Amino acid sequence: MAKCVMVLYPDPVDGYPSKYARDNIPVIQRYPDGSTVPTPSNIDFTPGHLLGCVSGALGLRKLFEDAGHQLVVTSDKDGSDSEFERELVDAHIVISQPFWPAYLTKERIAKAPNLRLALTAGIGSDHVDLEAAKKHGITVVEVTYSNSISVAEHAVMQILNLVRNFVPSHRWSTEGGWNIADCVERAYDLEGMDVGVIAAGRIGRAVLRRLAPFDVNLHYTDTHRLPLQVEKELNVTFHAGVESLVRSVDVVSIHSPLYEATRQMFNERLLGTMRRGSYIVNTARGEETVPEAIAAALRSGQLAGYAGDVWYPQPPPVEHPWRTMPNNAMTPHVSGTTLSAQARYAAGTREILESWFAAKPILQEYLIVEGGQLAGTGALSYQK
């Protein structure tokens, strides 16, 4: 028997939904690169239902119960007295989501001698200490591509929110005003602007493709340059480094994985090299910025706006500077957990578990760490 600790965000404050806004969601057979969506042997949930919170349990309760495994589902994850920390000590599997991450630090991993599988329901495994996982023989996996397009759509939405000054305009309409001048005094067209993407992986490329019809000038930087035919197709300019990119654009969209080279990358020095009145959208990781430096740049006018849905830690404290800084369009970490995305990453989580319990190989695209080293997607995404 295996014990799994699943850490998910809390249920809705008004209770679990009895009715949904839509009766169904579109059926997607393949991802843009041609690979198929997750194909477990079965699912025990209705696509389009809320699965990512505690009551939803990723639609996996029956799978664990039928096989006689122990499943603990909690949202209490932070601190030494948390339910997660108490249950972790004899757990074999940990499952969490990037939006409500169960931080598997080296200290926590050292307290969990039975832990063999750390599974991210979604994409992004930086909440796991990968070096400690390698040392302790823990397999780290994520449901690659499952919510990449969801995040890309969110990033484009937030770019438009900032440039068009949507949030203050919406606020005037809901508060009974008709203050057109106040709405448009910070509103611009995206058309003709220089827009840069940091990291042109699955999400970054999807953002580039969605922005191309807006008649903007596209730029990108990445450790792996795109094929020349793709650059020509998108009419995108390559930059060898982040410093060159941010000096050349009006809008920056961050999509790089978190590792030492990207940690606190957007600090006071880098922000000072950007065009005055630039915008930043961050759907990668909050730790790729210095929050106080972002807030200061917004107050000084060096930045015209900042939006994103990634914070550190998650959830952030009430006094986090991003909650009160001017000209922001922040959201909680929701970009990749739409009801559409949940159906895919819940199915992918089950597919991984079916392979794990049957001692069959896990698909390479799901692997981050295996056999004490970076593997699969992890070998491409995470660098020293």
KOLZA-71108 format. One record per residue (C-alpha): z, y, x negated; residue in one letter. Coordinates in pm, whole numbers, plus 50000, padded with zeros to 5 digits. Each point is the difference from the previous one (the first is absolute). Example, Ala and Ser with C-alpha at 12.3 -4.5 7.8 and 13.67 -1.06 7.14 Angstrom:
BEGIN
((50780 49550 48770) A)
((49934 50344 49863) S)
This chain:
BEGIN
((50000 50000 50000) M)
((49913 50347 49877) A)
((50183 50320 50080) K)
((49793 50313 50060) C)
((50140 50352 50020) V)
((49759 50230 50181) M)
((50062 50375 49977) V)
((49822 50203 50268) L)
((50037 50349 50142) Y)
((50227 50050 50305) P)
((49883 49958 50359) D)
((49887 50308 50199) P)
((50292 50226 50095) V)
((49901 49973 50367) D)
((49983 49622 49988) G)
((49731 49744 49933) Y)
((49681 50083 50194) P)
((49938 49819 50327) S)
((49651 50148 50030) K)
((49748 50121 49742) Y)
((49759 50294 50006) A)
((49702 49761 49970) R)
((49941 49649 50126) D)
((49840 49876 49677) N)
((49877 50094 49655) I)
((49654 49954 49847) P)
((49938 49665 49835) V)
((49909 50047 49633) I)
((49848 49697 49829) Q)
((49942 50135 49649) R)
((50113 50275 49768) Y)
((49747 50251 49858) P)
((49955 49794 49681) D)
((49896 49698 50206) G)
((50323 49802 49963) S)
((50146 49847 50313) T)
((50316 50118 50171) V)
((50305 49767 49982) P)
((49941 49659 50155) T)
((50328 49814 50054) P)
((49993 49671 50188) S)
((50163 50166 50301) N)
((50176 50319 50112) I)
((50295 50035 50235) D)
((49948 50363 50095) F)
((49766 50218 50204) T)
((49781 50226 49782) P)
((50077 50362 50083) G)
((50368 49938 50067) H)
((50280 50152 49792) L)
((50074 49750 49722) L)
((50129 50207 49708) G)
((50349 50074 50135) C)
((50300 49768 50018) V)
((49928 49864 50349) S)
((49636 49936 49910) G)
((50093 49797 49689) A)
((49630 50000 49901) L)
((49947 49737 50269) G)
((50154 49739 49769) L)
((50321 49884 50170) R)
((49841 49692 50153) K)
((49837 49899 49670) L)
((50339 49994 49826) F)
((50187 49843 50291) E)
((49748 49719 50051) D)
((50013 49910 49631) A)
((50381 50009 49989) G)
((50017 50293 49759) H)
((50260 50275 50018) Q)
((49876 50350 50084) L)
((50213 50314 49974) V)
((49838 50323 50128) V)
((50169 50331 49931) T)
((49933 50371 49953) S)
((50322 50049 49800) D)
((49871 50005 49644) K)
((50167 50265 49784) D)
((50327 49979 49812) G)
((50225 49720 49880) S)
((50146 49950 50350) D)
((49661 49970 50171) S)
((49908 49685 50188) E)
((49701 49959 49771) F)
((50217 49994 49688) E)
((50246 49754 50158) R)
((49729 49761 50118) E)
((49790 50028 49683) L)
((50235 49796 49780) V)
((49877 49662 50130) D)
((49656 50102 50130) A)
((49681 49822 49892) H)
((49758 50251 50155) I)
((50016 50375 50056) V)
((49750 50173 50229) I)
((49982 50375 50051) S)
((49751 50279 50065) Q)
((49911 50306 49789) P)
((50111 50223 50288) F)
((50359 49864 49991) W)
((50012 49834 49658) P)
((50268 49757 49893) A)
((50042 50123 49643) Y)
((50013 49693 49778) L)
((50147 50149 49684) T)
((50073 49796 49691) K)
((50368 50010 50095) E)
((49933 49857 50344) R)
((49763 49739 49861) I)
((50270 49891 49754) A)
((50234 49939 50297) K)
((49744 49779 50179) A)
((49954 49682 49793) P)
((49816 49818 50281) N)
((49742 50274 50058) L)
((49647 49869 49947) R)
((49772 50212 50222) L)
((49993 50379 50055) A)
((49746 50079 50269) L)
((49880 50345 50100) T)
((49868 50012 50356) A)
((49740 50262 49922) G)
((49884 50135 49664) I)
((50200 50137 49709) G)
((50263 49800 49812) S)
((50161 50272 49788) D)
((50330 49958 50186) H)
((50030 49674 49806) V)
((50096 50013 49632) D)
((49696 49808 49879) L)
((50135 49947 49648) E)
((50317 49842 50140) A)
((49791 49792 50240) A)
((49793 49869 49709) K)
((50313 49919 49801) K)
((50163 49809 50287) H)
((49689 49810 50107) G)
((49965 50174 50335) I)
((49659 50007 50165) T)
((49916 50346 50134) V)
((49731 50031 50266) V)
((49864 50257 50244) E)
((49747 49994 50284) V)
((49720 50173 49810) T)
((49758 50218 50198) Y)
((50186 49939 50329) S)
((50080 50368 50057) N)
((49778 50175 49745) S)
((49768 50154 50261) I)
((50301 50103 50208) S)
((50132 50200 49703) V)
((49656 50148 49925) A)
((49969 50126 50357) E)
((50345 50155 49976) H)
((49912 50175 49674) A)
((49686 50157 50149) V)
((50201 50109 50304) M)
((50260 50167 49780) Q)
((49736 50179 49791) I)
((49859 50150 50319) L)
((50351 50076 50129) N)
((50073 50209 49691) L)
((49669 50179 49958) V)
((49968 50083 50372) R)
((50370 50096 50029) N)
((50038 49759 50291) F)
((50378 49953 50012) V)
((50093 50371 50056) P)
((49716 50036 50251) S)
((50123 49699 50197) H)
((50352 50139 49989) R)
((49885 50328 50158) W)
((49831 49811 50285) S)
((50304 49786 50079) T)
((50239 50293 49981) E)
((49806 50200 50258) G)
((49823 50241 49766) G)
((49637 50102 49955) W)
((50035 50149 49654) N)
((49649 49956 49870) I)
((50034 50234 49704) A)
((50315 49822 49886) D)
((49816 49667 50025) C)
((49689 50096 49806) V)
((50153 50214 49726) E)
((50025 49684 49785) R)
((49709 49799 50150) A)
((49680 49922 49808) Y)
((49697 49773 50024) D)
((50000 49687 49786) L)
((49623 50031 49965) E)
((49895 50103 49649) G)
((50338 49933 49840) M)
((50050 49785 49691) D)
((50200 49691 50095) V)
((50137 49761 49739) G)
((50137 49648 50030) V)
((50240 49851 49747) I)
((49924 49626 49978) A)
((49687 49874 50173) A)
((50124 49659 50097) G)
((49971 49866 50354) R)
((50178 50297 50158) I)
((49857 50267 49772) G)
((49643 49878 50051) R)
((50053 49992 50376) A)
((50119 50362 49988) V)
((49694 50101 49797) L)
((49767 49829 50248) R)
((50168 50167 50298) R)
((49990 50344 49841) L)
((49637 49986 49885) A)
((49859 50106 50343) P)
((50219 50314 49992) F)
((49764 50158 49745) D)
((50269 50036 49735) V)
((49962 49963 49623) N)
((50165 49670 49912) L)
((50183 49922 49674) H)
((50208 49706 49882) Y)
((50188 49857 49705) T)
((50094 49638 49939) D)
((50084 49767 49713) T)
((49702 49792 50117) H)
((49687 50209 50051) R)
((49790 49924 50306) L)
((49652 49855 49952) P)
((49740 50271 49948) L)
((49816 49904 50318) Q)
((50318 50058 50201) V)
((50052 50339 49834) E)
((49643 50095 50089) K)
((50033 49870 50356) E)
((50311 50211 50061) L)
((49882 50289 49780) N)
((50340 49996 49831) V)
((50094 50145 49660) T)
((50211 49790 49762) F)
((50284 50153 49796) H)
((50151 49819 49703) A)
((50354 50103 50089) G)
((50225 50154 50263) V)
((50025 50329 49808) E)
((49627 50058 50018) S)
((49984 49904 50367) L)
((50277 50227 50128) V)
((49854 50304 49821) R)
((49666 49941 50172) S)
((50090 49953 50366) V)
((50150 50173 50304) D)
((50144 49684 50156) V)
((50159 49701 49823) V)
((50058 49668 50176) S)
((50228 49763 49805) I)
((49940 49624 50024) H)
((50116 49864 49663) S)
((50253 49716 49971) P)
((50341 50090 49862) L)
((50057 49908 49635) Y)
((50133 50192 49701) E)
((49684 50205 49945) A)
((50000 50126 50361) T)
((50375 50042 50051) R)
((50080 50371 50054) Q)
((49639 50079 49909) M)
((49993 50311 50220) F)
((50266 50200 49819) N)
((50032 50376 49948) E)
((49759 49997 49705) R)
((49718 49815 50179) L)
((50044 50200 50319) L)
((49966 50318 49796) G)
((49652 49897 49883) T)
((49860 49963 50352) M)
((49798 50263 50182) R)
((50227 50241 50185) R)
((50004 49907 50367) G)
((49924 49631 49945) S)
((50107 49725 50238) Y)
((50152 49661 49915) I)
((50007 49696 50227) V)
((50207 49707 49875) N)
((49975 49662 50171) T)
((50072 49809 49676) A)
((50366 50023 49897) R)
((50252 50283 50013) G)
((50114 49932 49644) E)
((49662 50113 49869) E)
((50120 50358 50054) T)
((50306 50208 49916) V)
((50117 50105 50348) P)
((50174 50319 49888) E)
((49686 50108 49810) A)
((49784 49944 50309) I)
((50236 50207 50215) A)
((50008 50280 49741) A)
((49619 50007 49976) A)
((49975 50036 50378) L)
((50252 50285 50004) R)
((49819 50183 49719) S)
((49656 49953 50156) G)
((49863 49792 49712) Q)
((49951 49727 50261) L)
((49868 50093 50345) A)
((50124 49677 50156) G)
((50145 49655 49936) Y)
((49980 49699 50229) A)
((50071 49635 49967) G)
((50205 49723 50148) D)
((50155 49852 49686) V)
((50345 50101 49882) W)
((50261 49882 49753) Y)
((50231 49845 50090) P)
((49888 49874 50338) Q)
((50150 50109 50230) P)
((50071 50331 49821) P)
((50329 50187 50028) P)
((50034 50273 50263) V)
((50009 50266 49728) E)
((49676 49885 49832) H)
((49806 50317 49901) P)
((49684 49881 50174) W)
((50166 50022 50341) R)
((50029 50380 49984) T)
((49730 50119 49756) M)
((49735 50237 50143) P)
((49644 49901 50091) N)
((50057 49626 50010) N)
((49859 49736 50233) A)
((50227 49711 49904) M)
((50047 49685 50205) T)
((50233 49702 49956) P)
((49827 49714 49820) H)
((49781 49904 50295) V)
((49644 50012 49867) S)
((49969 49626 49946) G)
((50205 49868 50289) T)
((49789 50075 50305) T)
((50003 49729 50264) L)
((49651 49907 49881) S)
((50118 49961 49639) A)
((50309 49805 50104) Q)
((49787 49729 50156) A)
((49819 49952 49668) R)
((50295 50010 49764) Y)
((50212 49781 50228) A)
((49718 49744 50001) A)
((49967 50032 49621) G)
((50373 49951 49954) T)
((49980 49680 50202) R)
((49696 49883 49801) E)
((50192 50047 49674) I)
((50306 49818 50137) L)
((49789 49708 50123) E)
((49862 49958 49648) S)
((50345 50039 49845) W)
((50170 49744 50222) F)
((49712 49754 49949) A)
((50009 50052 49621) A)
((49636 50109 50009) K)
((49854 50280 49783) P)
((50037 50349 50141) I)
((49675 50198 50013) L)
((49940 50196 49680) Q)
((49957 50327 50187) E)
((50357 49970 50131) Y)
((50159 49935 49660) L)
((50183 50267 49799) I)
((50222 49783 49776) V)
((49979 49626 49952) E)
((50117 49768 49724) G)
((50178 50275 49812) G)
((49703 50237 49972) Q)
((49789 50244 50196) L)
((49741 49811 50203) A)
((49720 50062 50248) G)
((50009 50350 50144) T)
((50309 50076 49792) G)
((49808 49953 49675) A)
((49751 50263 50115) L)
((50240 50251 50160) S)
((50318 50010 49792) Y)
((49986 50109 49637) Q)
((50249 50065 49726) K)
